[in-house]
């Protein structure tokens, strides 16, 4: 009788834990649509009557993948040391990773560079030896001090100061910025900041792999990049292999004035996908745990019945 009682208690305890865990999951599942609905409604504030479409301010913003396009290597920019350099000086021997951002971007640009730096920490190729990292500001008002500061920050984040010669943070004139962004297919829109005091930009997020001859070999969209893809992409680009177009799933960015709510950040899709994945993962985990507990309870019950018998 004692064994039967212990077995029953264990079974009850396991069922209680499973029920509690399942209840927690159901609560999260119930809350997630509500939270996503809030994000969706926030993203729709700027969309107007065309529900589901990007706000009108994003017209002209995007990335057109111009694979095998030759970059205008005769363009000149100012590097993070204040020197005027020709884009061609970074090509000829090794491939490059090109990122078009602006240094005072309050949101997406930092995430893009964080994602790139994090991915590069997990590849064997070394900046300056195997490839170059070229970051160009799309804001002509930004100067050398900002570029140098960004380089210090990301070099520190990367953790290998000896690779400094492989990281290049550039600024330039509007004409040269326009020529480069046109060649890359990087569409962006200048928008007024709060009270018109700070220039801001609506833009999408992507990095480009470029061959040693300066031809666009691969585009990677978003703000998180696979180290494996980057490593293989660099190897292929170094051999002048041009990749295939990737799914053009864009992450948009534009700043907003919290006081007037004139602009907003279009990341609702990213948050929705993240929330949905969370529910799916939690559901799968709870299903596995529930089955395991059920089997364990069943085995204990059968074992206890045999002992008593």
C-alpha positions as CSV (number, residue, x, y, z in Angstrom):
1,X,0.0,0.0,0.0
2,X,2.9,2.4,0.8
3,X,4.4,1.9,-2.7
4,X,1.0,2.4,-4.3
5,X,0.5,5.6,-2.3
6,X,4.0,7.0,-3.2
7,X,3.4,6.1,-6.9
8,X,0.0,7.9,-6.8
9,X,1.6,11.0,-5.1
10,X,4.4,11.1,-7.7
11,X,1.9,10.8,-10.5
12,X,-0.2,13.6,-9.1
13,X,2.9,15.8,-8.6
14,X,4.0,15.2,-12.2
15,X,0.6,16.0,-13.5
16,X,0.4,19.1,-11.5
17,X,3.8,20.3,-12.8
18,X,2.7,19.5,-16.4
19,X,-0.6,21.3,-15.8
20,X,1.1,24.4,-14.4
21,X,3.6,24.5,-17.2
22,X,0.8,24.1,-19.8
23,X,-1.1,26.9,-18.1
24,X,1.9,29.2,-18.3
25,X,2.3,28.4,-22.0
26,X,-1.4,29.0,-22.7
27,X,-1.2,32.4,-20.9
28,X,1.8,33.4,-23.0
29,X,0.0,32.2,-26.1
30,X,-3.0,34.3,-25.1
31,X,-1.0,37.4,-24.4
32,X,1.2,37.2,-27.5
33,X,-1.6,38.1,-30.1
34,X,-2.6,41.0,-27.9
35,X,1.0,42.3,-27.8
36,X,1.5,41.7,-31.5
37,X,-1.8,43.6,-32.1
38,X,-0.4,46.5,-30.2
39,X,2.8,46.5,-32.3
40,X,0.7,46.1,-35.5
41,X,-1.5,49.0,-34.6
42,X,1.6,51.1,-33.8
43,X,3.1,50.3,-37.1
44,X,-0.2,51.2,-38.9
45,X,-0.3,54.7,-37.5
46,X,1.7,55.9,-40.5
47,X,0.2,53.6,-43.1
48,X,-3.1,55.4,-43.5
49,X,-5.9,53.7,-45.5
50,X,-3.5,51.3,-47.3
51,X,-3.4,48.8,-44.5
52,X,-0.4,46.6,-44.6
53,X,1.6,48.8,-46.9
54,X,4.8,50.7,-45.9
55,X,4.2,54.4,-45.0
56,X,4.4,56.8,-47.9
57,X,7.6,58.2,-46.4
58,X,9.3,54.9,-47.3
59,X,8.7,55.4,-51.0
60,X,12.0,55.1,-52.7
61,X,13.6,53.3,-49.8
62,X,14.9,49.8,-50.4
63,X,17.7,47.7,-51.8
64,X,17.9,46.7,-55.4
65,X,20.4,43.8,-55.8
66,X,22.8,44.8,-58.6
67,X,24.9,41.7,-58.6
68,X,28.0,41.9,-60.8
69,X,27.7,45.7,-60.9
70,X,31.1,47.5,-60.9
71,X,31.5,49.9,-58.1
72,X,32.9,53.4,-59.1
73,X,36.3,52.8,-57.6
74,X,37.5,56.3,-58.7
75,X,35.3,57.9,-56.0
76,X,37.2,59.6,-53.2
77,X,36.1,59.6,-49.5
78,X,37.6,60.8,-46.2
79,X,38.8,58.0,-44.0
80,X,38.7,57.9,-40.2
81,X,42.2,59.4,-40.0
82,X,41.0,62.5,-42.0
83,X,42.8,61.5,-45.2
84,X,41.3,61.7,-48.6
85,X,41.4,58.2,-50.1
86,X,40.2,56.7,-53.4
87,X,37.8,53.7,-53.1
88,X,40.2,51.8,-55.4
89,X,42.8,51.7,-52.6
90,X,40.8,49.1,-50.8
91,X,40.6,46.7,-53.7
92,X,42.8,44.8,-56.0
93,X,44.1,42.1,-53.6
94,X,41.2,41.0,-51.4
95,X,37.4,41.2,-51.2
96,X,35.5,43.6,-49.0
97,X,32.3,43.9,-46.9
98,X,30.5,47.1,-47.6
99,X,28.0,48.7,-45.2
100,X,26.1,51.9,-46.0
101,X,24.9,53.6,-42.8
102,X,25.0,56.9,-41.0
103,X,26.9,57.3,-37.8
104,X,24.3,59.2,-35.9
105,X,21.5,56.7,-36.7
106,X,19.7,56.1,-33.4
107,X,18.5,52.6,-34.2
108,X,19.1,50.3,-37.2
109,X,22.6,51.2,-38.2
110,X,24.0,50.2,-34.9
111,X,22.2,46.9,-34.9
112,X,23.5,46.3,-38.4
113,X,27.1,46.9,-37.4
114,X,26.6,45.0,-34.2
115,X,25.4,42.0,-36.2
116,X,28.2,42.2,-38.7
117,X,30.9,42.5,-35.9
118,X,29.3,39.6,-34.0
119,X,29.4,37.4,-37.1
120,X,32.9,38.3,-37.9
121,X,34.0,37.2,-34.5
122,X,33.1,33.7,-35.5
123,X,34.8,33.4,-38.8
124,X,38.5,32.5,-39.4
125,X,39.1,35.1,-42.0
126,X,40.8,38.2,-40.6
127,X,40.1,41.9,-41.6
128,X,43.1,43.5,-43.2
129,X,44.6,40.1,-44.2
130,X,41.8,38.3,-45.9
131,X,39.2,41.1,-46.6
132,X,38.4,44.7,-45.8
133,X,35.5,46.1,-43.9
134,X,34.3,49.4,-45.6
135,X,31.7,51.4,-43.8
136,X,30.5,54.6,-45.6
137,X,28.2,57.2,-44.1
138,X,25.3,58.3,-46.3
139,X,25.2,61.6,-44.4
140,X,27.5,64.2,-45.9
141,X,27.4,66.4,-42.8
142,X,29.1,63.7,-40.7
143,X,32.8,64.1,-40.2
144,X,36.1,62.4,-39.3
145,X,35.5,62.5,-35.6
146,X,32.3,60.5,-35.8
147,X,33.9,58.0,-38.2
148,X,36.9,57.6,-35.9
149,X,34.7,57.1,-32.9
150,X,32.7,54.5,-34.6
151,X,35.8,52.7,-35.7
152,X,37.1,52.6,-32.1
153,X,33.8,51.3,-30.8
154,X,33.5,48.5,-33.2
155,X,37.2,47.6,-33.2
156,X,36.9,47.3,-29.4
157,X,33.7,45.2,-29.8
158,X,35.5,42.9,-32.3
159,X,38.3,42.4,-29.8
160,X,41.3,42.4,-32.1
161,X,42.9,45.8,-32.2
162,X,45.7,44.4,-34.4
163,X,43.1,44.3,-37.3
164,X,42.6,48.1,-37.3
165,X,44.1,48.4,-40.8
166,X,41.2,46.2,-42.1
167,X,38.4,48.5,-40.8
168,X,37.7,51.7,-42.8
169,X,35.0,54.1,-41.7
170,X,34.4,56.7,-44.4
171,X,32.6,60.0,-44.9
172,X,32.2,61.9,-48.2
173,X,30.4,64.5,-50.3
174,X,26.8,64.2,-51.4
175,X,27.9,63.6,-55.0
176,X,30.2,60.7,-54.2
177,X,27.6,59.2,-51.7
178,X,25.0,59.4,-54.4
179,X,27.3,57.7,-57.0
180,X,28.1,54.9,-54.6
181,X,24.6,54.3,-53.3
182,X,23.3,54.3,-56.9
183,X,25.8,51.7,-58.0
184,X,24.9,49.5,-54.9
185,X,21.1,50.0,-55.4
186,X,20.8,51.4,-51.9
187,X,17.7,53.7,-51.9
188,X,17.2,56.0,-48.9
189,X,15.3,59.2,-48.2
190,X,16.4,62.2,-46.2
191,X,13.8,63.3,-43.7
192,X,13.6,66.2,-41.2
193,X,14.4,65.4,-37.6
194,X,12.7,66.9,-34.5
195,X,12.2,70.6,-35.1
196,X,14.2,70.3,-38.2
197,X,17.5,70.5,-36.3
198,X,18.9,67.0,-37.0
199,X,19.0,65.4,-40.4
200,X,17.7,61.8,-40.4
201,X,17.4,59.1,-43.0
202,X,14.9,56.5,-43.9
203,X,16.8,53.5,-45.1
204,X,16.9,49.7,-45.3
205,X,19.5,47.4,-43.8
206,X,21.9,45.3,-45.8
207,X,25.6,44.6,-46.2
208,X,27.3,43.8,-49.5
209,X,30.2,41.5,-50.3
210,X,32.4,42.9,-53.1
211,X,35.1,41.1,-55.2
212,X,38.7,42.2,-55.2
213,X,37.9,43.9,-58.6
214,X,35.1,45.9,-57.0
215,X,32.1,44.0,-58.3
216,X,29.1,43.4,-56.1
217,X,29.0,39.7,-55.4
218,X,26.4,39.1,-52.7
219,X,23.8,40.9,-50.6
220,X,22.8,40.0,-47.0
221,X,19.6,41.6,-45.7
222,X,18.6,42.5,-42.2
223,X,20.8,43.0,-39.1
224,X,21.8,39.5,-38.2
225,X,24.2,37.6,-40.4
226,X,25.2,33.9,-40.5
227,X,29.0,33.5,-39.9
228,X,28.9,30.5,-42.2
229,X,27.3,32.5,-45.0
230,X,29.8,35.3,-44.6
231,X,32.8,33.0,-44.6
232,X,31.6,31.2,-47.7
233,X,30.6,34.5,-49.3
234,X,34.1,35.9,-48.7
235,X,35.7,32.8,-50.2
236,X,33.5,33.0,-53.3
237,X,34.0,36.7,-53.6
238,X,37.8,36.3,-53.4
239,X,37.5,34.0,-56.4
240,X,35.4,36.5,-58.2
241,X,32.3,34.4,-58.0
242,X,29.0,36.3,-58.2
243,X,26.2,35.0,-56.0
244,X,22.5,34.7,-56.6
245,X,19.8,37.2,-55.5
246,X,18.5,36.6,-52.0
247,X,15.0,37.1,-50.6
248,X,14.6,40.8,-50.4
249,X,13.1,40.9,-46.9
250,X,13.9,44.3,-45.8
251,X,14.2,45.8,-42.3
252,X,13.4,49.5,-42.5
253,X,14.5,52.3,-40.2
254,X,13.5,55.9,-39.8
255,X,13.6,58.0,-36.7
256,X,10.7,59.7,-35.0
257,X,10.1,62.6,-32.7
258,X,8.4,61.1,-29.5
259,X,6.8,64.5,-28.8
260,X,5.0,64.8,-32.1
261,X,5.0,61.1,-33.2
262,X,5.7,62.3,-36.7
263,X,7.8,59.3,-37.7
264,X,8.0,55.7,-36.5
265,X,10.2,52.6,-36.8
266,X,9.0,49.9,-39.1
267,X,10.0,46.7,-37.3
268,X,6.5,45.4,-36.5
269,X,7.1,42.5,-38.9
270,X,10.3,41.5,-37.1
271,X,8.6,41.7,-33.7
272,X,5.6,39.7,-34.9
273,X,7.9,37.0,-36.3
274,X,9.8,36.9,-33.1
275,X,6.7,36.6,-31.0
276,X,5.3,33.8,-33.3
277,X,8.5,31.9,-33.1
278,X,8.5,32.3,-29.3
279,X,5.1,30.7,-29.1
280,X,6.0,27.9,-31.4
281,X,9.2,27.1,-29.5
282,X,7.4,27.3,-26.2
283,X,4.6,25.1,-27.5
284,X,7.1,22.5,-28.8
285,X,9.0,22.5,-25.6
286,X,5.9,22.1,-23.5
287,X,4.6,19.3,-25.7
288,X,7.9,17.4,-25.3
289,X,7.9,17.9,-21.5
290,X,4.3,16.9,-21.2
291,X,4.8,13.7,-23.1
292,X,7.8,12.9,-21.1
293,X,6.0,13.5,-17.8
294,X,3.0,11.5,-19.0
295,X,5.2,8.6,-20.0
296,X,7.1,8.8,-16.7
297,X,3.8,8.8,-14.7
298,X,2.4,6.0,-16.7
299,X,5.5,3.9,-16.2
300,X,5.5,4.6,-12.5
301,X,1.8,3.7,-12.2
302,X,2.4,0.4,-14.1
303,X,5.4,-0.4,-12.0
304,X,3.5,0.3,-8.8
305,X,0.6,-1.8,-9.9
306,X,3.0,-4.7,-10.6
307,X,4.6,-4.4,-7.2
308,X,1.3,-4.3,-5.4
309,X,0.1,-7.3,-7.4
